[in-house]
């Protein structure tokens, strides 16, 4: 299907899910374009998408070079040694997960970078992210880095998880986000939640997601 038709279906799902959510939040759709051509990504922007997400530096820079007027999200794990290649083109980073990365961002960024702290709520060893029990301390320790603004938290539910398990993980992340938000840290407003992909975005929205990362269901 064309991207516009896919987006129409997703928007209907978003509206229905918001009707079941107690949070009444605004939801932004990030088109994850890592497996698609520049032309397909441009089709997404022509359909009304204003947020693009990439998880590889090469793809990020390529899309950013050819597509103007969109908000660019780096959603993959970012190697510390690669920070200098991409950090000043990033609008949002979804994978801040260690202090060494924060230090490198502080060193290389020319402006404040909006960051999501990646949280490993499921405890899977194969997943990147900070343990839920360490998020609050990690966030507080970022106060000295004035090039980093913690806008929210990000997580990914395990692909094989049941709907009940997915909901549990997303509820955990929402609870953490509220706890950090209530600390009223100047460097960490933590008002946003990046969670939910093509297979589980409806649950994510019900549990408070403000950014959903959609690849397959939107652009293929």
N, C-alpha and C positions, 0 to 999 in steps of 0.2 A: 504493500500500500504506500501511497505518497505520505510524506511527513505531516502535511496538514490534516489529513484524515486521521492519522495516528494520534496527533496532538488533540484533536477534537474528542476522541475517545478517552484519552488520559485526563483531559479537563473535566469531562463528565464524572470520571472516577474520583477526581480531586474534590469536586463539589459534593458528591455523595459522602465521601469519607469525612470531609469537614463537618457535614451534618451530624456525624456520629462522634466527633471529637469534642471534648469539653474545653478545648483551648482557644477555639475561634481564631486561629493564627492565619497569617498570609503564607501561602506556599509558592515557592519559586521552583520552576522546572529547569534542571541543568541537563542539557543534551550531551550525553557522553559519546563523543565522536571518535574514539580511539581506533575503531575498526573500519571507519568509513572514509570516503574520499572528501576532498575539499568541496567538491560540487554538492555532495549530499549534506555536508554541514551547512553550506550556503542555502540549501533548500530549507533547512531547519530555521535559519534566521529569517528567511522570506516568509515562513509560516507564522512568525511571531516570536520565536525563541530569542531571548536576549542573553542567555547564559550558556556558555560552552565549557565542557569539562574534558580534560585530557590527562592521561597518567604516564605519558612518556614525554621527555623533554623535546625530542625531535618532532613529534606530532603537535605538541603544544606550540612550539615556535612556528611551525609550518602553518597551522590554522590561524595563529595570531597575525602572521604576516599577510595572509590573503583575505582575512575576514575582519572588517573594521566595525567599530561601534557596538561591540558585544563585551560582556563581562566574562573574563577568562578565569577559570577555576583549574588549579592543578590538584588532581584528586589521587594521584598515585604516591607511593613511597618516594621520598626525595633523598637521594644520597647526599651526604654532607659536602663531598667534593664537587658535586654538580650544582650546588646552590647558586654560585656566581653566574651560571649560564642562563638562568631563568628567573631569578627572584624579582628583578625589576620589571618584568612583564606580567607578573602574577597579580590578579585582583584579590583572589581568595586562595589560600592554601588549606587543603583539607586533611593534612597528614602530619601535623606537628606532634612528634611522639618521643622526643628525647632532647636533653639539654644541649648536647653537642650540635644538634640541628638549630636550635634557638640561637646559640652563640654565633653560628655561621651566618644566619639570617641577619642578626644584629650587625655583623661586620660588613656584609655585602649589600644590604638593602639601602636604596637612596630615599626611601619613603616608608611610612608605616604600612605593614602588610597585615591584612585581615586574615587571621588564622583560626582554624578549627583544631582543637586538640583531638587526636585520634585515640579512642578508648577501646580496649579489647574487653568488652563486657562479657563475652562468652568464655574467655579464658583459654581459647584455642592456642596451642603452641605455635601453629603455623601462621597465625594472624599478627600483623603489626599492631602497635597501640600500647598505651599505658594501662596498667591494671586499674580497675575502678577505685580501689582503695588508695591509689597514689595520685589521683587526678587533682584533688584539692591542693595538696602540697606542691605539686608540680606547677599548678597555675599560680599560686602565690609566689613561687620562686622566679617567675617570669617578670616580676615587677620592675627589675632593673633594666630590662630590654625595651627601650622606648621605640624601637622599630617594629615591635610586635603588639598587635591588638588581638586579644582572645575574644573572638566574636561568638564562639559557641563550641559545641562538641560534635564529633563525628564517630559513627561506628558502622560496622557491617555485620549483619546476622549471618550465621553459617548457612551455606546453601542447602544443606540437608535438614535443617531444623524444621520442626513442626510449626504450625501457626501459633500454637500456645507458647512454644519456646521463643519464637521471634517476638511475640508481643511482650514477653517477660523481659527480653533484652532491651527492647525499645523503651519500656517503662523505666528500667534501670537508668538508661541514659537521660531520660527526661528528669528523673529525680535528681541526678547529679547536676544537670544543667541548672535546675532551680536552686540547688544548694549553693552553687558558685555565684549565680546571679545575686543571691541574697547577701553575699559577702560585700557587695558594692565596691569591688576593686576597680579603681580608675582604669587600669590597663586591661581589665577582663570583664566587660559588660555581660558576656556570655548569655546573649538573648536568643541565639540561633541553635538549631539542631539539624545537622546534615545526616540523614538516615533514610533508607528506603531506596530500592532499585527496582528494576522491571518486575521482579517476582514478588516484591513485598511492600511496594510503596503505599498501597492502600492502608495496610496495618500501620505503617510508619506515620502517616498523616493522622490517623485516629489517635496515635500516641504522642503527637505534638511536633512532628517534623516540619521544619520551615523551608528546607531545601531537599529536594529529592533528585537522585542521580539516575536518569533514565537513558539507557543505550538501546538494547535490542528492541524494546517495544515502541520506541520512537523513531530511530533512524536506521534500525536493522543491524 
